[in-house]
Amino acid sequence: MKKKYILTSIALSLLLSFMLLSCNADATAGLFRQISNASAPVGIVYKQIVGLDTTAPKTLYFLTDEGLYKKSDGSISTKLVANEEGEIIQTAYYDKGVGKVIYQTNDNTGKIYSYDLASNTKESIPISDFSAFVYVKLLPNGLVLTGDSSNNFDLYNYTTLDSAVVSIPTTLSEYDLGPVLQLSGKKHTSLSENPMLISFVNESGGYKHFYITGSTATELDSSTSGMRFTAISVANNILYLMELDDSEGVIYKANNVADAVTTNTTFTKIHETALTYGMYAFMYGYYDSANSVTKLITKPAGINDALYEINIDASGVTARNVDDGYGKYLDAAEIKDSYEKDAGKLLVATSNNGMFEINLATNTSSSAENYTLD
């Protein structure tokens, strides 16, 4: 009897185990699919995609945690400027017109430096000096955001302090500088091509947001004063903003076309993602003209979160996770920067998993480091 009891117990235990395995089959399959799609660390910690020169020999410039690099077609990466203690490059701008990479370090001097590509030389004399300002930040589009001791903020070309390109039209004595948002994939482009958003926040958590385009800074409607924006995008001449609501992303659409945003422009909530996003989120806007659909491609903060695609058309708004196709390798990666080569065609640099080339039109992605420079 004892032997029969033991055999019965074993049989019941095995049956229970098989039932549990069956119940978790879908979740396990999803996990294994995610692991198989994930790209292994490649040993490169990307910080910024600085610029791309598509003329022969086709050269990409980028920042890593080790410094400024270039990579030409058919060659390995070459370090141009090494990061050193007290001189760690924070941001850079590729000025093709003068053949230089312009950069700012963490030396806190307000000075801007340059690397001459023709002579392959790190120039010893700063190319510009903004040390008269309290706050100095070189942006990827070659503009320098400055703030003085009275909290007056302006944008200058890196080449000159003679006159500001854009001035924030009010003194912000009770506000601190908040997020400075540029379009994902288009941070390197000029203000005449794509806008940006600069926000300021007070001690009570109230915001002033300024929509910057061309030479104009327009304060957004007061209805946005309680919103903390984390991403900006323009697609089919429509401005979209992502707000952080208790860390979850909420999408708003401007009720004017992007070229005509004014202080009276209001915004309509169109989608709640129910997903957590970081303080600076990836949100790339793409208009699929063949199907009359606007796509907002986003990356939630969770390292294992898939890309999240929001589709907007005449019938409404839908959304889906993208863990295959163009998003195959990005569901286990932290996106650090992106660079639009053409509409819907991006280089995407990650923190540890390498750089990829994704194509929304063909729904494809290269594997890590197998991008092209055309």
C-alpha angles and dihedrals in degrees: 000000000000091000091050091050092052092050091049091051092050091050092051092048092052091048091051091049092052090049092052092048090051093050091053097043096105094047092046092049089051092050093049090048090052092049093048092050095046118104116231118238111277100197095251119112104199121205105170142356099227104185148321127226108196095188115100127316084027110220134197121203120202145159126235132173086272099054144267118341140178129205123193128194111284095006138095123253118281124206111230102176123015122216112243132183107285091009104071112149111241103179137355141195128206110221103192092180094065097028096241141119109223118205146172126215133200093258089113093222097119089237125134121215136200144208116211110221097196094057095028088231135144100223113231098208117069112251090220139006122216095164092126088075129078094218124037126173126170110213126210090251094061096258122124119219111212135185128189131208091273093054095253108152129202141167118230134182107252089239099062146028094191094102137356121249090214131007123200099239099227140047110252101200094149095042136077125212112269131180120345104204129193129176115277109250092014106064090117094059126098126256089250088063103037136010131232135203125229118190134193127197134200130210092269093056094255117145139211112198124197121199107211122201130151104332096329133098113196121189111226122239116287089245086078094057093101095048127099106204120206103177141021129201139172122202127165087358092299121124117225126186131191116216124199108230107182086332093306119117119245121184123221129187124209115239091221127057113265093253091058105043110145137174087270096053110122128202132226123211108235106167142016110205097194084212130116119246133186129244091270110033132193109241117160119188121213130172114212098205094182090064099025091238129138113213124200109194111200137176117214119217097253109103090222096043116117122231110280116219120201115198121201123188141140092286096054140265129319132170140197142176114253109210097148137039110028090000096049098112101030104069092087098038138088111230111222101173144345137206126202111224092176136341107306093000115105143172107220120197120199134198098247111350102070135247124306138190114222129188119197095190093057094030092230140130133196119231118254114306093357095110125131130232101216 
